[in-house]
């Protein structure tokens, strides 16, 4: 393939096998320049030819004439896309912060849940202890009730004995008075 370098637009004019000519733009690295779209605010949507290297490209740069810009697409599309990208970035930042807050709140709720589990376990232990104490007091109350019944029975029995003794004493005194009266008369 033979070509002539055109310095005004840094291109190679090459003849094809069919005898026609094809215009190729060659960058300073010797590679075929690629058409790209600018996304800077000053030149949004403008098309240009540049070095195809992604890492350390050369300084070759050539804007296309305005009639060659973005075939079939409105020139505002890159602006719309750029605005949408900014909105999505802000929304993503907001969601990331919400996610961070939710993760922190989840951690706080887990800690609170652990504390409540510990308190619940303590209350279960306390409940068991109190149930045992209640059982002991119930046994003591039953024992005290039995003792009280026995004392009441003993009191009633002793009261009857005292009553009988009083009657016997009164009878004894009456007999004694009668005997003293009889001996005096004698």
C-alpha positions as CSV (number, residue, x, y, z in Angstrom):
1,X,0.0,0.0,0.0
2,X,1.5,3.3,-1.1
3,X,0.6,6.6,0.4
4,X,1.5,10.3,0.5
5,X,1.5,12.2,3.8
6,X,-0.7,15.3,3.8
7,X,0.7,17.6,6.4
8,X,-2.3,19.9,6.6
9,X,-4.5,17.2,8.2
10,X,-1.8,14.6,9.1
11,X,-3.3,11.9,6.9
12,X,-2.2,9.3,4.5
13,X,-3.8,9.0,1.1
14,X,-3.6,5.3,0.1
15,X,-4.5,3.6,-3.1
16,X,-6.7,0.5,-2.8
17,X,-6.6,-2.6,-4.9
18,X,-9.6,-1.4,-6.9
19,X,-7.7,1.7,-7.8
20,X,-9.7,4.1,-5.6
21,X,-8.3,6.2,-2.8
22,X,-9.1,5.8,0.9
23,X,-8.2,8.5,3.4
24,X,-6.6,7.3,6.6
25,X,-5.5,9.6,9.4
26,X,-2.3,8.5,11.1
27,X,-1.3,9.8,14.6
28,X,2.2,10.6,15.7
29,X,2.6,7.0,16.9
30,X,2.1,5.7,13.3
31,X,-1.3,4.2,14.2
32,X,-4.6,4.8,12.5
33,X,-6.4,7.6,14.4
34,X,-9.8,6.8,15.7
35,X,-12.9,9.0,15.8
36,X,-14.0,9.8,19.3
37,X,-16.7,12.1,21.0
38,X,-15.7,14.8,23.5
39,X,-17.5,14.8,26.8
40,X,-16.0,18.0,28.2
41,X,-18.4,20.8,28.9
42,X,-16.6,23.2,26.5
43,X,-16.7,20.8,23.6
44,X,-19.6,18.4,24.6
45,X,-20.6,16.2,21.7
46,X,-17.9,17.4,19.3
47,X,-16.2,14.6,17.3
48,X,-12.5,14.4,16.9
49,X,-9.7,12.1,15.7
50,X,-7.1,11.1,18.2
51,X,-4.5,8.5,19.1
52,X,-6.0,5.0,19.6
53,X,-3.7,4.3,22.6
54,X,-5.5,4.2,25.9
55,X,-2.3,4.4,27.9
56,X,0.2,7.2,27.1
57,X,-1.4,8.4,23.8
58,X,0.5,10.8,21.6
59,X,-0.7,14.4,21.3
60,X,-2.4,13.9,17.9
61,X,-5.7,15.7,18.0
62,X,-8.0,16.9,15.1
63,X,-11.6,18.1,15.5
64,X,-13.9,17.0,12.7
65,X,-15.8,19.6,10.8
66,X,-19.2,20.3,12.4
67,X,-21.2,18.5,9.6
68,X,-19.4,15.3,10.6
69,X,-20.4,15.4,14.3
70,X,-22.5,12.7,15.8
71,X,-24.3,11.1,12.9
72,X,-28.1,10.8,13.5
73,X,-27.9,11.9,17.1
74,X,-28.8,15.3,18.6
75,X,-25.8,17.3,19.7
76,X,-27.4,17.6,23.2
77,X,-27.4,13.9,23.8
78,X,-24.0,13.8,25.4
79,X,-25.1,16.7,27.7
80,X,-28.2,14.8,28.6
81,X,-26.1,11.7,29.3
82,X,-23.6,13.7,31.3
83,X,-26.3,15.2,33.4
84,X,-27.9,11.8,33.9
85,X,-24.5,10.4,34.9
86,X,-24.1,13.2,37.5
87,X,-27.6,12.6,38.8
88,X,-26.9,8.8,39.1
89,X,-23.6,9.6,40.9
90,X,-25.4,11.8,43.4
91,X,-28.1,9.2,43.8
92,X,-25.4,6.5,44.3
93,X,-23.7,8.6,46.9
94,X,-27.0,9.1,48.7
95,X,-27.8,5.4,48.6
96,X,-24.2,4.6,49.8
97,X,-24.7,6.9,52.8
98,X,-28.1,5.3,53.5
99,X,-26.5,1.9,53.2
100,X,-23.8,2.9,55.6
101,X,-26.4,4.3,58.0
102,X,-28.5,1.1,57.7
103,X,-25.4,-1.1,58.3
104,X,-24.6,1.0,61.4
105,X,-28.2,0.9,62.6
106,X,-28.2,-2.9,62.0
107,X,-25.1,-3.2,64.2
108,X,-26.8,-1.1,66.9
109,X,-29.9,-3.2,66.7
110,X,-27.8,-6.4,67.0
111,X,-26.0,-5.0,70.1
112,X,-29.4,-4.0,71.6
113,X,-30.7,-7.4,70.8
114,X,-27.7,-9.0,72.5
115,X,-28.3,-6.8,75.6
116,X,-32.0,-7.8,75.6
117,X,-31.1,-11.5,75.3
118,X,-28.7,-11.1,78.3
119,X,-31.4,-9.3,80.3
120,X,-33.9,-12.0,79.4
121,X,-31.5,-14.7,80.5
122,X,-30.9,-12.8,83.8
123,X,-34.7,-12.5,84.3
124,X,-35.2,-16.2,83.6
125,X,-32.5,-16.9,86.2
126,X,-34.1,-14.5,88.6
127,X,-37.5,-16.0,87.9
128,X,-36.1,-19.5,88.7
129,X,-34.6,-18.2,91.9
130,X,-37.8,-16.4,92.9
131,X,-39.8,-19.6,92.1
132,X,-37.5,-21.6,94.4
133,X,-37.8,-19.0,97.1
134,X,-41.6,-18.9,96.7
135,X,-41.7,-22.7,97.1
136,X,-39.6,-22.5,100.2
137,X,-41.9,-19.9,101.7
138,X,-44.9,-22.0,100.8
139,X,-43.4,-25.0,102.7
140,X,-42.6,-22.8,105.6
141,X,-46.1,-21.4,105.6
142,X,-47.6,-24.9,105.6
143,X,-45.3,-25.9,108.4
144,X,-46.3,-22.8,110.4
145,X,-50.0,-23.5,109.6
146,X,-49.6,-27.0,111.0
147,X,-47.9,-25.7,114.1
148,X,-50.6,-23.1,114.5
149,X,-53.3,-25.8,114.3
150,X,-51.5,-27.9,116.8
151,X,-51.1,-24.9,119.2
152,X,-54.8,-24.1,118.7
153,X,-55.7,-27.8,119.5
154,X,-53.4,-27.8,122.5
155,X,-54.9,-24.5,123.7
156,X,-58.4,-25.8,123.4
157,X,-57.4,-29.0,125.1
158,X,-55.6,-27.1,127.9
159,X,-58.6,-24.8,128.1
160,X,-60.9,-27.8,128.6
161,X,-58.4,-29.2,131.2
162,X,-58.4,-25.8,132.9
163,X,-62.1,-25.7,132.9
164,X,-62.4,-29.2,134.3
165,X,-59.7,-28.3,136.9
166,X,-61.7,-25.2,137.8
167,X,-64.9,-27.2,138.2
168,X,-63.0,-29.8,140.3
169,X,-61.5,-27.0,142.4
170,X,-64.9,-25.4,142.9
171,X,-66.3,-28.8,143.8
172,X,-63.3,-29.5,146.1
173,X,-63.8,-26.1,147.8
174,X,-67.5,-26.8,148.2
175,X,-66.8,-30.2,149.7
176,X,-64.2,-28.7,151.9
177,X,-66.6,-25.9,153.1
178,X,-69.2,-28.6,153.7
179,X,-66.8,-30.7,155.7
180,X,-65.6,-27.8,157.7
181,X,-69.3,-26.9,158.4
182,X,-69.9,-30.5,159.4
183,X,-66.8,-30.7,161.7
184,X,-67.8,-27.5,163.4
185,X,-71.2,-28.8,164.1
186,X,-69.7,-31.8,165.6
